[in-house]
Amino acid sequence: MEEPPSSLLGKAPRAVEAFEELMTLVSAKIETDPSPSQLQPAASYINLKDAPIVAAVNAKSGFLVTLDHKHFIADPQVAQKSGLNILTPDELPALLRSEG
């Protein structure tokens, strides 16, 4: 089973149980860091620190579930330019139910 991310442990330890349950329901894997050429487009519209997240997720899934309102959710340009469907953990169950 995937280990909970350290950011989840530090910022939302009560969510660890839900994370562990989610990991039993979906197939997920840890990806390698994106190359500089993959980072460049994302770095043009999001903080360089967050560009690897956008590049890696976009290359594989098209969805990003995050609690980071400041850098991802509050800036509609990130979803528009990345092509990602960005949602919060609260929105994820409805999406999974609709996907069937």
Secondary structure, DSSP 4 states (H G I P E B T S, - for coil): -PPPPHHHHHH-GGGHHHHHHHHHHS---PPPPPPHHHHHHHHTTS-TTTHHHHHHHHHHTSEEE---IIIIIS-HHHHHHH--EEE-TTTHHHHHHHH-
